[in-house]
Amino acid sequence: MEILDYFKIISQIPHCSGGADKLADFLISFAKERGYEVLIDQKRNILVRGGEVKIAFQAHYDMVCVGKAPQLELYEEEGYLKAKESSLGADNGMAVAMMMKMMDERIGGEYLFTSDEEIGLIGANALAFDLKSRYMLNLDSESEAEVYIGCAGGVDVKAQREYETAFLESDFYEINITNLPGGHSGVDIDKNIPNAIKLFASFLKDKEISLAYLKGGERINAIPSTLRAIVHSKQQISSSKEVDVIRKSGRFEVIQAGSEIVEMLENFQNGVLSFDEELGIPKESANIALIHLDKDTIKLESSLRAMDKKGLKSVTKSVVKYLEKYGYNVSTDGKYPPWKPEINEFSKIVCEVTQEVFGSCEFKAIHAGLESAIISDLYPDIKIASIGPTILFPHSQNERVDLESVDRVFEVVKRVVAKVSHVV
């Protein structure tokens, strides 16, 4: 079987974050049927071990489900694999498929499948296995010919506030923002992708409104692509290129301070906050990801990222202070550390092999969270590098993976295994 065949199999097994037990069961059975030792911890991380153990391969087995996912209908177009009206799950399902291929080929080592990476690196944070490997190859990067040796740390900010409400009749408008590109709130934050929540605020910033309904965004780690709202305004509101407006009649309970909420969203510093010229990536960023009006309460969630601990502390303090100024109760969650870039003996091997296969190799850091950061803290003696095939627009309905890139990266993996086997 080819890697794509394995991917097609797992794509038909629901594995959204927080609900990937069926895929976990499948992977456990897959490994046991092939005679591997299998260990499972309390968070359903899976460690598969067999043969000579010098290197570990690591991937997470959950996916971000957007659109029709987890019902995935795959198709190929111009060398890319996509899914119709849904996220694809190539992040990180293609890595899982590679590891299945390696297990079938009886490549010795440790295979670490972690759970619920996409909702706060939950599995990685709870790892308690006795790993025996000297090296680890994380397969969760998304650009071929690049070896990742560092990543951003992150924290999720959650805020809510109650508002006074009243009942109003007439002068209502339904506002719909749909089919924005979306994208990963880390790696895509510098690509000028429109944010549905910020677009909503910009669209209404000069209007006196009350809010009857508001729900925007899909996932805490995704740039929001959709929003729906019902607002009251005595000023006429008309559709624009990106915003569809429908006149609506009825009697609704509203938050009368709608204009204040719009002001808060409009002035929220969103996107790239500072840039690291040396690494060529954002240094600090913020993404308003989710907003929801629940009766009389506005609930807001934002993902913050930074390439070092000092920057993460600073941006978190700034956002918390800003939201508290508007009277919100604020908490933080899902914090994970940055992974300090380091070129070591193992990353040099991976880069040498990458050069052989692709004709070029660059050491990179990524403005997103990798489990490598947590694993390097938990297992400081293991040397880690991260690679992966080219995946575009992860966490969105436009997610796609370059199929030739998958095969080339797999060739890198096999050659790395061969070189590591000769290391004393």
C-alpha positions as CSV (number, residue, x, y, z in Angstrom):
1,M,0.0,0.0,0.0
2,E,1.1,3.6,-0.7
3,I,1.0,6.4,1.9
4,L,-2.1,7.9,0.2
5,D,-3.9,4.5,0.6
6,Y,-3.3,4.7,4.4
7,F,-4.4,8.3,4.5
8,K,-7.6,7.4,2.7
9,I,-8.3,4.7,5.3
10,I,-7.9,6.9,8.3
11,S,-9.8,9.8,6.6
12,Q,-12.9,7.7,6.8
13,I,-12.5,7.2,10.6
14,P,-13.8,10.3,12.5
15,H,-10.9,11.9,14.4
16,C,-11.9,15.5,15.3
17,S,-10.1,16.9,18.3
18,G,-11.8,15.7,21.4
19,G,-13.4,12.8,19.6
20,A,-10.6,10.7,18.0
21,D,-11.1,7.5,20.0
22,K,-12.1,5.4,17.0
23,L,-8.9,6.3,15.2
24,A,-6.9,5.6,18.4
25,D,-8.5,2.1,18.6
26,F,-7.7,1.5,14.9
27,L,-4.0,2.5,15.3
28,I,-3.7,0.3,18.4
29,S,-5.1,-2.7,16.5
30,F,-3.0,-1.9,13.5
31,A,0.2,-2.0,15.5
32,K,-0.7,-5.1,17.6
33,E,-1.6,-7.1,14.5
34,R,1.9,-6.4,13.2
35,G,3.5,-7.7,16.4
36,Y,4.6,-4.3,17.9
37,E,4.6,-3.6,21.6
38,V,1.9,-1.0,22.3
39,L,1.6,1.2,25.3
40,I,-1.3,3.6,26.0
41,D,-1.5,6.3,28.7
42,Q,-4.3,8.0,30.5
43,K,-4.7,10.7,27.7
44,R,-4.7,8.0,25.0
45,N,-1.3,8.8,23.7
46,I,0.0,5.7,22.0
47,L,3.6,4.5,22.0
48,V,4.4,1.7,19.5
49,R,7.8,0.1,19.8
50,G,9.6,-2.6,17.8
51,G,13.0,-3.6,16.3
52,E,16.1,-1.4,16.8
53,V,15.3,1.6,18.9
54,K,17.4,4.7,18.1
55,I,14.8,7.0,16.7
56,A,11.3,7.9,17.5
57,F,8.7,9.2,15.0
58,Q,6.0,11.5,16.4
59,A,2.7,12.8,15.1
60,H,-0.7,13.7,16.6
61,Y,-3.8,11.8,15.4
62,D,-6.5,14.4,15.9
63,M,-7.5,16.9,13.3
64,V,-9.2,20.3,13.1
65,C,-12.7,19.7,11.7
66,V,-14.1,22.6,9.6
67,G,-17.1,22.5,7.3
68,K,-18.4,19.0,6.6
69,A,-15.6,17.3,8.5
70,P,-15.4,14.6,9.8
71,Q,-17.3,13.5,6.7
72,L,-14.5,13.7,4.3
73,E,-14.8,13.4,0.5
74,L,-11.3,13.4,-0.9
75,Y,-10.3,14.5,-4.4
76,E,-7.1,15.3,-6.3
77,E,-6.6,18.5,-8.3
78,E,-3.4,19.7,-10.0
79,G,-1.2,17.5,-7.8
80,Y,-2.9,18.4,-4.5
81,L,-5.2,16.3,-2.3
82,K,-8.2,18.2,-1.0
83,A,-11.5,17.5,0.7
84,K,-14.9,18.9,-0.6
85,E,-16.2,21.7,1.7
86,S,-14.2,20.6,4.7
87,S,-10.8,20.6,6.2
88,L,-8.6,17.7,5.0
89,G,-6.8,16.6,8.1
90,A,-3.5,16.3,6.3
91,D,-2.4,18.1,9.5
92,N,-1.4,15.6,10.9
93,G,-3.0,12.6,9.2
94,M,-0.4,12.5,6.5
95,A,2.2,11.9,9.1
96,V,0.1,9.2,10.7
97,A,-0.2,7.5,7.3
98,M,3.6,7.7,6.8
99,M,4.1,6.1,10.2
100,M,1.7,3.3,9.3
101,K,3.7,2.7,6.1
102,M,6.9,2.5,8.1
103,M,5.3,0.0,10.5
104,D,4.2,-2.1,7.6
105,E,7.8,-2.0,6.3
106,R,9.0,-3.1,9.8
107,I,11.2,0.0,10.2
108,G,12.5,-0.3,13.8
109,G,12.0,2.5,16.3
110,E,9.4,4.1,18.5
111,Y,6.2,5.5,17.0
112,L,4.5,8.1,19.2
113,F,1.0,9.1,18.4
114,T,-0.2,11.9,20.6
115,S,-3.8,12.9,21.3
116,D,-5.7,16.2,21.1
117,E,-2.8,18.4,19.9
118,E,-5.1,20.8,18.2
119,I,-7.0,21.8,21.3
120,G,-4.1,22.6,23.6
121,L,-1.4,19.9,23.1
122,I,-3.3,17.9,25.7
123,G,-1.7,14.6,25.0
124,A,1.9,15.9,24.8
125,N,1.5,17.7,28.1
126,A,0.5,14.4,29.8
127,L,3.2,12.1,28.3
128,A,4.6,9.6,30.8
129,F,6.3,7.0,28.7
130,D,9.8,5.8,29.2
131,L,11.1,6.7,25.7
132,K,14.3,4.9,24.8
133,S,15.2,6.8,21.6
134,R,18.2,9.0,21.2
135,Y,16.6,11.1,18.4
136,M,13.0,12.1,17.6
137,L,11.6,13.1,14.2
138,N,8.5,15.1,14.5
139,L,6.4,15.0,11.3
140,D,4.1,17.9,11.9
141,S,5.8,20.7,9.9
142,E,4.2,21.9,6.7
143,S,6.9,23.0,4.2
144,E,9.1,20.6,2.3
145,A,12.9,21.1,2.2
146,E,12.8,22.8,5.6
147,V,14.0,21.4,8.9
148,Y,12.3,23.0,11.9
149,I,14.3,23.4,15.1
150,G,12.1,25.9,17.0
151,C,8.5,27.0,17.4
152,A,6.3,29.6,19.1
153,G,4.8,29.2,22.5
154,G,1.2,30.1,23.0
155,V,-1.7,30.8,25.3
156,D,-5.5,31.0,24.9
157,V,-7.3,34.0,26.4
158,K,-11.0,33.6,27.3
159,A,-13.1,36.5,28.3
160,Q,-16.8,37.1,29.1
161,R,-19.0,39.9,30.3
162,E,-22.7,40.3,31.1
163,Y,-24.7,43.2,29.6
164,E,-28.1,44.7,30.2
165,T,-30.8,43.7,27.8
166,A,-34.1,45.0,26.5
167,F,-36.7,44.0,24.0
168,L,-36.9,45.9,20.7
169,E,-39.1,45.6,17.6
170,S,-38.4,46.4,13.9
171,D,-35.2,47.8,12.3
172,F,-33.4,44.5,12.5
173,Y,-30.7,43.3,10.1
174,E,-29.3,39.8,9.7
175,I,-25.5,39.9,8.9
176,N,-23.7,37.0,7.3
177,I,-20.1,36.6,6.6
178,T,-19.3,33.3,4.8
179,N,-16.6,31.6,2.7
180,L,-13.6,33.6,3.9
181,P,-10.4,31.6,3.3
182,G,-9.7,30.9,6.9
183,G,-6.4,29.5,7.9
184,H,-4.1,28.5,10.8
185,S,-3.9,31.3,13.4
186,G,-0.1,30.8,13.6
187,V,1.5,30.0,10.3
188,D,-1.1,32.0,8.3
189,I,-1.3,35.0,10.6
190,D,1.0,37.0,8.3
191,K,-0.8,36.2,5.1
192,N,-3.4,39.1,5.2
193,I,-6.3,36.6,5.5
194,P,-9.4,38.5,6.5
195,N,-10.8,37.7,10.0
196,A,-14.6,37.4,10.0
197,I,-14.9,38.9,13.5
198,K,-12.7,41.9,12.7
199,L,-14.5,42.4,9.4
200,F,-17.8,42.5,11.3
201,A,-16.5,45.2,13.6
202,S,-15.1,47.2,10.8
203,F,-18.3,46.9,8.8
204,L,-20.4,48.3,11.7
205,K,-18.0,50.7,13.4
206,D,-19.9,53.9,12.3
207,K,-23.4,52.5,13.2
208,E,-25.4,52.8,16.4
209,I,-26.5,49.2,17.0
210,S,-27.9,46.7,19.5
211,L,-27.1,43.0,19.4
212,A,-29.7,40.3,19.3
213,Y,-27.5,37.4,18.1
214,L,-23.8,37.0,17.4
215,K,-21.7,34.0,16.7
216,G,-18.4,34.0,14.8
217,G,-15.4,31.7,14.3
218,E,-14.9,28.0,14.2
219,R,-11.9,27.0,16.3
220,I,-9.6,28.6,18.8
221,N,-6.5,28.0,16.6
222,A,-8.1,29.1,13.3
223,I,-8.6,32.5,11.6
224,P,-12.4,32.8,11.7
225,S,-14.0,32.5,8.2
226,T,-17.7,32.8,9.2
227,L,-19.9,35.0,11.3
228,R,-23.7,35.5,11.7
229,A,-25.3,38.3,13.6
230,I,-28.7,40.0,14.1
231,V,-28.5,43.6,14.9
232,H,-30.9,46.5,15.5
233,S,-30.1,49.8,13.9
234,K,-32.2,52.8,12.9
235,Q,-29.6,53.6,10.3
236,Q,-29.9,51.6,7.1
237,I,-27.4,48.8,6.7
238,S,-26.6,47.5,3.2
239,S,-24.6,44.6,1.9
240,S,-21.0,44.9,0.8
241,K,-18.7,42.7,-1.2
242,E,-17.8,40.5,1.8
243,V,-20.9,41.0,4.0
244,D,-24.4,39.9,3.1
245,V,-27.2,41.8,4.9
246,I,-30.9,40.8,5.0
247,R,-33.7,43.0,6.5
248,K,-35.4,41.2,9.3
249,S,-38.6,41.8,11.2
250,G,-39.6,40.6,14.6
251,R,-39.2,41.3,18.3
252,F,-35.8,40.4,19.9
253,E,-34.1,40.7,23.2
254,V,-31.0,42.7,22.6
255,I,-27.8,43.9,24.2
256,Q,-28.1,47.7,23.9
257,A,-24.4,48.3,24.2
258,G,-23.8,46.8,20.8
259,S,-21.7,49.7,19.6
260,E,-19.4,49.4,22.6
261,I,-18.8,45.7,21.7
262,V,-18.1,46.7,18.1
263,E,-15.6,49.3,19.3
264,M,-13.8,46.7,21.5
265,L,-13.5,44.4,18.6
266,E,-12.5,47.1,16.1
267,N,-9.6,48.3,18.4
268,F,-8.4,44.9,19.4
269,Q,-4.8,44.5,18.2
270,N,-5.1,41.5,15.9
271,G,-2.6,39.8,13.6
272,V,1.2,40.2,13.6
273,L,2.2,42.3,16.5
274,S,5.9,42.2,15.9
275,F,8.2,40.5,13.3
276,D,11.4,38.6,13.8
277,E,13.6,39.7,10.8
278,E,16.3,37.1,11.6
279,L,13.9,34.1,11.5
280,G,11.7,35.7,8.9
281,I,8.5,34.9,10.8
282,P,6.2,36.8,13.2
283,K,7.6,37.2,16.6
284,E,4.3,37.9,18.4
285,S,0.7,37.6,17.2
286,A,-2.9,37.6,18.4
287,N,-6.0,36.2,16.7
288,I,-9.6,36.8,17.8
289,A,-10.9,33.4,17.1
290,L,-14.3,33.0,18.6
291,I,-17.2,35.2,19.7
292,H,-20.6,34.2,20.9
293,L,-23.6,36.0,22.4
294,D,-25.2,33.7,25.0
295,K,-28.4,35.4,26.2
296,D,-27.0,38.4,28.0
297,T,-23.3,37.4,27.9
298,I,-20.6,38.0,25.3
299,K,-18.0,35.2,25.3
300,L,-14.7,35.8,23.4
301,E,-11.7,33.6,22.8
302,S,-8.3,34.6,21.4
303,S,-5.1,32.7,20.6
304,L,-1.8,34.5,21.4
305,R,1.7,33.4,20.2
306,A,5.3,34.4,20.7
307,M,8.7,33.0,19.9
308,D,10.1,33.4,23.4
309,K,8.8,33.3,27.0
310,K,9.3,37.1,27.6
311,G,7.3,38.0,24.5
312,L,4.5,35.6,25.4
313,K,4.2,37.0,28.9
314,S,4.1,40.6,27.4
315,V,1.4,40.0,24.8
316,T,-0.7,38.0,27.3
317,K,-0.5,40.9,29.8
318,S,-1.4,43.4,27.2
319,V,-4.5,41.6,25.9
320,V,-5.8,40.8,29.3
321,K,-5.4,44.4,30.4
322,Y,-7.2,45.6,27.2
323,L,-10.2,43.3,27.7
324,E,-10.4,44.1,31.4
325,K,-10.6,47.8,30.5
326,Y,-13.9,46.9,28.8
327,G,-15.2,45.2,31.9
328,Y,-14.5,41.6,30.9
329,N,-13.6,38.8,33.2
330,V,-10.5,37.2,31.7
331,S,-8.8,33.9,32.1
332,T,-5.9,32.1,30.3
333,D,-5.8,28.5,29.3
334,G,-3.9,26.1,27.0
335,K,-0.5,27.5,27.6
336,Y,2.5,25.8,26.0
337,P,6.2,26.7,25.9
338,P,8.3,28.0,23.0
339,W,10.9,25.6,21.6
340,K,14.2,27.5,21.5
341,P,16.0,27.0,18.1
342,E,19.0,24.7,18.3
343,I,21.2,23.1,15.5
344,N,22.5,19.8,16.9
345,E,23.9,16.5,15.7
346,F,20.5,15.2,14.7
347,S,19.2,18.3,13.0
348,K,22.4,18.3,11.0
349,I,21.7,14.8,9.8
350,V,18.2,15.6,8.8
351,C,19.3,18.7,6.9
352,E,22.0,16.8,5.1
353,V,19.5,14.2,3.9
354,T,17.0,16.9,3.0
355,Q,19.7,18.5,0.9
356,E,20.3,15.2,-0.9
357,V,16.6,14.7,-1.7
358,F,15.5,18.3,-2.4
359,G,18.7,19.9,-3.5
360,S,18.3,22.5,-0.7
361,C,17.7,22.6,3.0
362,E,16.9,25.5,5.4
363,F,16.8,25.5,9.2
364,K,13.5,27.2,10.3
365,A,11.4,28.0,13.2
366,I,7.6,28.2,13.0
367,H,5.2,30.6,14.4
368,A,2.9,27.9,15.8
369,G,3.0,25.4,18.6
370,L,4.7,22.1,18.0
371,E,4.6,19.2,20.5
372,S,8.4,19.2,20.1
373,A,8.5,22.1,22.6
374,I,6.8,20.2,25.3
375,I,8.6,16.9,24.5
376,S,12.0,18.6,24.6
377,D,11.1,19.8,28.1
378,L,10.0,16.4,29.2
379,Y,12.9,14.5,27.5
380,P,15.8,16.9,27.5
381,D,18.3,14.2,26.4
382,I,16.4,13.5,23.1
383,K,17.5,15.5,20.1
384,I,14.5,16.6,18.0
385,A,13.9,17.9,14.5
386,S,10.7,18.5,12.7
387,I,9.9,18.0,9.0
388,G,6.7,17.5,6.9
389,P,5.2,17.7,3.4
390,T,3.9,20.9,2.0
391,I,0.4,21.6,3.4
392,L,-1.4,24.8,2.5
393,F,-4.1,26.5,4.5
394,P,-4.4,23.9,7.3
395,H,-7.5,24.2,9.6
396,S,-9.6,25.5,6.7
397,Q,-11.8,24.3,3.9
398,N,-9.0,25.2,1.5
399,E,-6.5,22.8,3.2
400,R,-4.5,20.9,0.6
401,V,-1.4,18.7,0.6
402,D,1.2,18.4,-2.2
403,L,1.2,14.7,-3.0
404,E,4.7,14.7,-4.6
405,S,5.9,16.4,-1.5
406,V,4.6,13.6,0.6
407,D,6.7,11.0,-1.3
408,R,9.8,13.2,-1.2
409,V,9.5,13.8,2.5
410,F,9.0,10.0,3.1
411,E,12.3,9.4,1.2
412,V,14.0,11.9,3.6
413,V,12.5,9.9,6.6
414,K,13.9,6.6,5.3
415,R,17.3,8.0,4.6
416,V,17.5,9.6,8.0
417,V,16.7,6.2,9.5
418,A,19.5,4.6,7.5
419,K,22.0,7.2,8.7
420,V,20.9,7.1,12.3
421,S,21.3,3.3,12.3
422,H,25.1,3.8,11.8
423,V,25.5,6.3,14.6
424,V,27.4,4.8,17.5
